[in-house]
Amino acid sequence: MSAATGRHRWWRAALVLLLAMSAVRTVTGVDELTGSGVVGAALRLAVPIGLAGLSGLWSERAGVANLGIEGMMIIGTVCGAWAGYAYGVWAGVLAGVLGGVAAGLLHAVVTVTFGVDQVVCGIAINILAVGVARFMSVIAFSGLPGAGATQSPPVRGTIGTVSVPVLAGGGGGGDLLGGLERARIFLLSDLAGIVRGLLHEVSLLTVVAVALVPLSFLLLWRTAFGLRLRSAGEHPAAADSLGVPVLRMRYYGVLVSGGLAGLGGAYLVTVSSTVYREGQTGGRGFIGLAAMIFGNWRPTGTAAGALLFGYADALQLRQASAVHVLLLLGAVLAWAAAIVLVRTRLRLAGTLALLGAAAFVLFQGTDSVPTQLVYATPYLTTLLVLVTVAQRLRMPAYVGIPYRRGDA
């Protein structure tokens, strides 16, 4: 499949999704489904997950499995909170990144230099990070006002937000998209609400995080450095024979991975909240790995997976009753996919049609859905993707396999 064909498929899928959301919103009257408030909240909730996904992508593209992302994020939170309280919010962001890099360096030394099993090392880092974070918080925060062994005082200062003038009310100007959203015109208002949510009162750190997605793509797929790094994960022996410093490339990948995870942790204590709390990461490192798999080890796909997780969470927080409408939306999307696939993959089309019918029956027969099911929806979606398009998902060939010079 050519790159142009792939882009066309993405645009068609996005258009179908928008049409389905607009139709469901119009029929049910649940405006939050495409509201700018939900979209903005989804973006904020998706950022730490997306950074964790990019963290895993950089490491695994270099050939090192990184199950320690959760631990690296934990180190990022406590380091970010300490420096943010002592020196200011942006110092906290920098300290969070450096804390993640330090944890990544530990992972690289143990796995790349000494060849220890990468999965075991990642799990060990997660366990170690919990103890290190408690130790650091006791040393740094005990005795401070409003703080203790499991919580820091608020960081000093705030990271500002930006809104696009004229379109989203920035600079005291007009709010064209807001007016279109409130008009509730089919499709047009839904598109306006989605775009406004991405442009209205967006944190500067969110802008930085979003920019890291195309930057990662450009560095990994459009530069000689990226080609060398990816070759260390695809076929290190062949890369070594061509003069690529495989071990050094793997170090680079894991260090960048740690920095991105640490940035995700710093985001939690500077944007999502203003304090560090024990257990604050809430498994986002593992969710980021699921987003990376969902995105087929690609930056844009990883970002899409993170937004899926963030959207379900945001809808639950903003309007719990609106989550019930996701059943109808899922039914519509399943039927649309079944129609598209009926001529080429009849068995899959039939399965999707049955899933759509089941979702529609649940929507008609219930008034609400359990919160646990909402949180499980992204995971179920990831499993569905793995089952239905597994032949199109391809992880780097040498992920998790230690390399020594001379290995075939």
C-alpha positions as CSV (number, residue, x, y, z in Angstrom):
1,M,0.0,0.0,0.0
2,S,1.5,3.4,-1.0
3,A,1.8,6.3,1.4
4,A,-0.8,8.3,-0.6
5,T,-3.3,5.4,-0.4
6,G,-2.7,5.1,3.4
7,R,-3.4,8.8,3.8
8,H,-6.6,8.6,1.8
9,R,-7.8,5.8,4.0
10,W,-7.1,7.8,7.1
11,W,-9.1,10.8,5.7
12,R,-12.0,8.5,4.8
13,A,-12.0,6.9,8.2
14,A,-11.9,10.3,9.9
15,L,-14.8,11.5,7.7
16,V,-16.9,8.5,8.5
17,L,-16.2,8.9,12.2
18,L,-17.2,12.6,12.1
19,L,-20.4,11.8,10.2
20,A,-21.3,9.0,12.7
21,M,-20.7,11.3,15.7
22,S,-22.7,14.1,14.2
23,A,-25.6,11.8,13.3
24,V,-25.6,10.2,16.8
25,R,-25.4,13.6,18.5
26,T,-28.3,14.9,16.4
27,V,-30.5,11.9,17.1
28,T,-29.8,11.7,20.8
29,G,-29.4,15.4,21.6
30,V,-26.2,14.7,23.6
31,D,-24.2,17.7,22.6
32,E,-21.2,16.8,24.8
33,L,-20.4,14.0,22.3
34,T,-18.6,16.6,20.0
35,G,-18.5,19.5,22.4
36,S,-15.3,21.6,22.6
37,G,-15.2,21.0,26.4
38,V,-15.0,17.3,26.0
39,V,-12.5,17.5,23.2
40,G,-10.3,19.9,25.2
41,A,-10.4,17.6,28.2
42,A,-9.7,14.6,26.0
43,L,-6.6,16.4,24.7
44,R,-5.3,17.1,28.2
45,L,-6.0,13.6,29.4
46,A,-4.4,12.1,26.2
47,V,-1.1,14.0,26.5
48,P,0.6,11.9,29.3
49,I,-0.6,8.7,27.6
50,G,0.7,9.9,24.2
51,L,4.0,10.8,25.7
52,A,4.2,7.3,27.3
53,G,3.4,5.8,23.9
54,L,6.1,7.9,22.1
55,S,8.4,6.8,24.9
56,G,7.8,3.1,24.1
57,L,8.0,3.8,20.4
58,W,11.5,5.4,20.6
59,S,12.8,2.5,22.7
60,E,11.3,-0.3,20.8
61,R,12.2,1.1,17.4
62,A,15.8,0.9,18.7
63,G,15.2,-2.7,19.7
64,V,14.8,-2.4,23.4
65,A,11.5,-3.4,25.0
66,N,10.6,-0.8,27.7
67,L,8.1,-2.0,30.2
68,G,9.6,0.4,32.7
69,I,7.8,3.5,31.3
70,E,5.4,3.6,34.3
71,G,8.4,3.8,36.6
72,M,10.1,6.4,34.6
73,M,6.9,8.5,34.7
74,I,6.8,8.1,38.5
75,I,10.3,9.4,38.8
76,G,9.3,12.3,36.5
77,T,6.4,13.3,38.7
78,V,8.4,13.4,42.0
79,C,11.4,15.2,40.4
80,G,9.1,17.6,38.7
81,A,7.2,18.4,41.9
82,W,10.4,18.9,43.9
83,A,12.0,21.3,41.4
84,G,8.7,23.0,40.6
85,Y,8.2,23.8,44.3
86,A,11.8,24.9,44.8
87,Y,12.5,26.8,41.5
88,G,9.3,27.2,39.5
89,V,7.1,25.4,37.2
90,W,9.4,25.2,34.1
91,A,12.3,24.0,36.3
92,G,9.9,21.3,37.3
93,V,9.3,20.3,33.7
94,L,13.1,20.1,33.1
95,A,13.7,18.1,36.3
96,G,10.9,15.7,35.3
97,V,12.6,15.1,31.9
98,L,16.0,14.7,33.5
99,G,14.6,12.3,36.1
100,G,13.1,10.2,33.3
101,V,16.4,10.2,31.4
102,A,18.2,9.0,34.6
103,A,15.8,6.1,34.9
104,G,16.2,5.4,31.1
105,L,20.0,5.4,31.5
106,L,19.6,2.7,34.2
107,H,17.5,0.6,31.9
108,A,20.0,1.1,29.0
109,V,23.0,0.1,31.1
110,V,21.4,-3.0,32.5
111,T,19.8,-4.2,29.2
112,V,22.1,-2.9,26.4
113,T,25.5,-3.2,28.1
114,F,24.9,-6.2,30.3
115,G,22.3,-7.9,28.3
116,V,19.8,-8.5,31.1
117,D,16.3,-9.6,30.0
118,Q,14.6,-6.4,29.0
119,V,11.1,-7.4,30.3
120,V,12.5,-8.3,33.7
121,C,14.5,-5.1,33.9
122,G,11.4,-3.0,33.0
123,I,9.3,-4.6,35.7
124,A,12.2,-4.1,38.2
125,I,12.3,-0.4,37.3
126,N,8.6,0.0,38.0
127,I,9.0,-1.6,41.4
128,L,12.2,0.4,42.2
129,A,10.6,3.7,41.1
130,V,7.8,3.3,43.7
131,G,10.3,3.0,46.5
132,V,12.5,5.8,45.2
133,A,9.6,8.1,44.8
134,R,8.5,7.5,48.4
135,F,12.1,8.0,49.7
136,M,12.4,11.3,47.7
137,S,9.0,12.6,48.9
138,V,9.8,11.8,52.5
139,I,13.2,13.6,52.2
140,A,11.9,16.6,50.2
141,F,8.3,17.2,51.3
142,S,8.0,16.1,54.9
143,G,7.4,19.1,57.2
144,L,6.4,21.4,54.4
145,P,3.0,23.1,54.7
146,G,0.3,21.1,53.0
147,A,2.7,18.2,52.2
148,G,3.9,14.9,53.6
149,A,5.3,11.6,52.7
150,T,2.8,11.0,49.9
151,Q,2.1,14.5,48.6
152,S,4.1,17.6,47.7
153,P,3.3,21.3,48.2
154,P,2.0,23.1,45.1
155,V,4.5,24.0,42.4
156,R,5.3,27.6,42.0
157,G,3.8,29.4,39.0
158,T,1.6,28.0,36.3
159,I,2.1,27.1,32.7
160,G,0.1,29.5,30.6
161,T,-2.5,28.6,28.0
162,V,-3.1,29.9,24.5
163,S,-6.2,30.3,22.3
164,V,-6.3,31.1,18.6
165,P,-7.6,34.6,17.9
166,V,-10.8,35.1,16.0
167,L,-11.4,31.3,15.7
168,A,-11.3,30.3,19.4
169,G,-11.5,33.5,21.4
170,G,-7.8,34.2,21.8
171,G,-6.6,37.7,22.6
172,G,-10.0,38.9,23.5
173,G,-11.1,38.6,19.8
174,G,-14.0,36.8,18.3
175,D,-15.0,33.2,18.8
176,L,-16.2,32.1,15.3
177,L,-15.9,28.3,16.1
178,G,-17.8,28.8,19.4
179,G,-20.7,30.5,17.6
180,L,-20.8,27.7,15.0
181,E,-20.8,25.1,17.8
182,R,-23.7,26.6,19.6
183,A,-25.7,26.8,16.4
184,R,-26.0,23.0,16.4
185,I,-25.9,22.6,12.6
186,F,-25.5,19.1,11.4
187,L,-21.8,18.2,10.8
188,L,-20.7,21.8,10.7
189,S,-21.3,22.5,14.4
190,D,-19.7,19.1,15.3
191,L,-16.6,19.9,13.3
192,A,-16.4,23.4,14.9
193,G,-16.7,22.0,18.4
194,I,-13.9,19.5,17.8
195,V,-11.6,22.0,16.2
196,R,-12.4,24.6,18.9
197,G,-11.5,22.1,21.6
198,L,-8.1,21.7,20.1
199,L,-7.5,25.5,19.8
200,H,-9.1,27.0,23.0
201,E,-7.1,27.5,26.2
202,V,-4.5,24.9,25.3
203,S,-1.6,24.6,27.7
204,L,1.8,25.6,26.3
205,L,3.2,22.3,27.5
206,T,0.4,20.6,25.6
207,V,1.5,22.4,22.5
208,V,5.1,21.1,23.1
209,A,3.8,17.6,23.6
210,V,1.7,17.6,20.4
211,A,4.7,19.0,18.4
212,L,6.7,16.0,19.5
213,V,4.5,13.7,17.4
214,P,5.5,15.1,14.0
215,L,9.0,15.8,15.3
216,S,9.4,12.1,16.2
217,F,8.2,11.1,12.7
218,L,10.6,13.5,11.0
219,L,13.6,12.4,13.1
220,L,12.9,8.6,12.9
221,W,11.7,8.4,9.2
222,R,13.3,11.4,7.5
223,T,16.8,11.6,8.8
224,A,20.0,9.4,8.6
225,F,20.0,9.3,12.4
226,G,16.5,7.8,12.5
227,L,17.4,5.2,9.8
228,R,20.3,4.1,11.9
229,L,18.3,3.9,15.1
230,R,15.5,1.9,13.4
231,S,18.0,-0.4,11.8
232,A,19.2,-1.3,15.4
233,G,15.8,-2.6,16.1
234,E,15.1,-4.3,12.7
235,H,18.4,-6.1,12.0
236,P,21.3,-5.1,14.2
237,A,23.8,-7.5,12.7
238,A,23.3,-6.1,9.2
239,A,23.4,-2.5,10.6
240,D,26.6,-3.3,12.4
241,S,28.2,-4.7,9.3
242,L,27.5,-1.3,7.6
243,G,29.2,0.6,10.4
244,V,26.1,1.6,12.4
245,P,27.0,1.8,16.2
246,V,24.2,-0.4,17.2
247,L,24.7,-0.3,21.0
248,R,25.0,3.5,20.9
249,M,21.8,3.8,18.9
250,R,20.0,1.6,21.4
251,Y,21.3,3.9,24.2
252,Y,20.0,6.9,22.3
253,G,16.6,5.3,21.9
254,V,16.2,4.4,25.6
255,L,17.5,7.8,26.8
256,V,14.9,9.6,24.6
257,S,12.3,7.1,25.8
258,G,13.1,8.0,29.4
259,G,13.0,11.7,28.7
260,L,9.6,11.5,27.1
261,A,8.2,9.4,30.0
262,G,9.6,11.9,32.5
263,L,8.0,14.7,30.5
264,G,4.7,12.8,30.8
265,G,5.2,12.6,34.6
266,A,6.1,16.3,34.8
267,Y,2.9,17.1,32.8
268,L,0.8,15.4,35.5
269,V,2.2,17.7,38.3
270,T,2.3,20.9,36.3
271,V,-0.7,20.9,34.0
272,S,-3.1,18.1,35.1
273,S,-2.5,19.0,38.7
274,T,-0.2,21.3,40.7
275,V,1.0,18.8,43.3
276,Y,2.6,15.4,43.4
277,R,0.6,12.6,44.9
278,E,1.6,9.0,45.3
279,G,0.1,6.8,42.6
280,Q,-0.5,9.8,40.4
281,T,0.5,8.1,37.2
282,G,-2.4,5.6,37.5
283,G,-1.0,3.1,35.0
284,R,-0.6,5.6,32.2
285,G,2.7,4.1,31.2
286,F,1.0,0.8,30.5
287,I,-1.9,2.5,28.7
288,G,0.7,4.3,26.6
289,L,2.2,0.9,25.5
290,A,-1.3,-0.1,24.4
291,A,-1.6,3.1,22.4
292,M,1.7,2.4,20.8
293,I,0.5,-1.1,19.7
294,F,-2.8,0.4,18.5
295,G,-0.8,2.8,16.4
296,N,1.4,0.1,14.9
297,W,4.6,1.6,16.3
298,R,4.0,4.8,14.4
299,P,3.8,8.3,16.0
300,T,0.6,9.4,14.4
301,G,-1.1,6.1,15.1
302,T,0.1,6.3,18.7
303,A,-1.3,9.8,19.1
304,A,-4.7,8.5,17.7
305,G,-4.7,5.7,20.2
306,A,-3.9,8.1,23.1
307,L,-6.8,10.4,22.0
308,L,-9.1,7.4,22.0
309,F,-8.2,6.6,25.6
310,G,-8.4,10.3,26.6
311,Y,-11.8,10.8,24.9
312,A,-13.5,7.9,26.7
313,D,-12.1,9.2,30.0
314,A,-13.1,12.9,29.3
315,L,-16.7,12.0,28.3
316,Q,-17.0,10.1,31.6
317,L,-15.7,13.1,33.6
318,R,-17.7,15.8,31.8
319,Q,-21.1,14.0,31.4
320,A,-21.4,10.5,32.7
321,S,-24.8,9.9,31.1
322,A,-23.2,10.7,27.7
323,V,-21.1,7.5,27.9
324,H,-24.3,5.5,27.2
325,V,-24.4,7.1,23.8
326,L,-21.1,5.5,22.9
327,L,-22.9,2.2,22.5
328,L,-25.0,3.7,19.7
329,L,-21.9,5.3,18.2
330,G,-20.1,2.0,18.3
331,A,-23.0,0.2,16.6
332,V,-23.1,2.8,13.8
333,L,-19.3,2.5,13.2
334,A,-19.4,-1.3,13.3
335,W,-22.2,-1.4,10.7
336,A,-20.3,1.2,8.5
337,A,-17.2,-1.0,8.6
338,A,-19.2,-4.1,7.9
339,I,-20.6,-2.4,4.8
340,V,-17.2,-1.4,3.6
341,L,-15.7,-4.9,4.1
342,V,-18.7,-7.0,2.9
343,R,-17.2,-7.6,-0.6
344,T,-13.6,-8.3,0.5
345,R,-13.7,-9.9,3.9
346,L,-17.1,-11.4,4.4
347,R,-16.4,-13.2,7.7
348,L,-15.0,-10.0,9.3
349,A,-17.9,-8.0,8.0
350,G,-20.4,-10.5,9.6
351,T,-18.6,-10.3,12.9
352,L,-18.7,-6.5,12.9
353,A,-22.3,-6.5,12.0
354,L,-23.1,-8.8,14.9
355,L,-21.0,-6.7,17.3
356,G,-22.9,-3.6,16.1
357,A,-26.2,-5.3,16.6
358,A,-25.2,-6.3,20.2
359,A,-24.2,-2.7,21.0
360,F,-27.5,-1.4,19.6
361,V,-29.5,-3.9,21.7
362,L,-27.5,-2.8,24.8
363,F,-28.2,0.8,24.0
364,Q,-31.9,0.2,23.6
365,G,-32.2,-2.0,26.7
366,T,-30.2,0.1,29.2
367,D,-30.1,3.6,30.5
368,S,-26.5,3.7,31.6
369,V,-23.3,1.7,31.4
370,P,-21.0,0.8,34.3
371,T,-18.0,3.1,34.7
372,Q,-15.7,0.1,34.6
373,L,-16.9,-0.7,31.1
374,V,-16.1,2.8,30.0
375,Y,-12.5,2.6,31.2
376,A,-12.2,-0.8,29.5
377,T,-13.4,0.4,26.1
378,P,-10.0,1.5,24.8
379,Y,-8.5,-1.8,25.8
380,L,-11.3,-3.7,24.1
381,T,-10.8,-1.6,21.0
382,T,-7.1,-2.3,21.1
383,L,-7.8,-6.1,21.3
384,L,-10.2,-5.8,18.5
385,V,-7.6,-4.1,16.3
386,L,-5.1,-6.7,17.2
387,V,-7.5,-9.5,16.2
388,T,-8.8,-8.0,13.0
389,V,-5.7,-6.4,11.5
390,A,-3.0,-8.4,13.2
391,Q,-1.4,-9.1,9.8
392,R,-0.9,-5.4,9.3
393,L,0.7,-4.8,12.7
394,R,4.4,-5.3,12.7
395,M,6.7,-4.7,15.7
396,P,10.4,-4.1,15.1
397,A,11.9,-7.5,14.4
398,Y,14.6,-7.5,17.2
399,V,12.7,-5.9,20.1
400,G,13.7,-7.6,23.3
401,I,16.7,-9.4,21.9
402,P,20.1,-8.4,23.3
403,Y,22.8,-7.8,20.8
404,R,26.5,-8.5,20.9
405,R,28.9,-7.8,18.1
406,G,29.4,-10.9,16.0
407,D,25.8,-12.2,16.6
408,A,24.2,-13.4,13.4
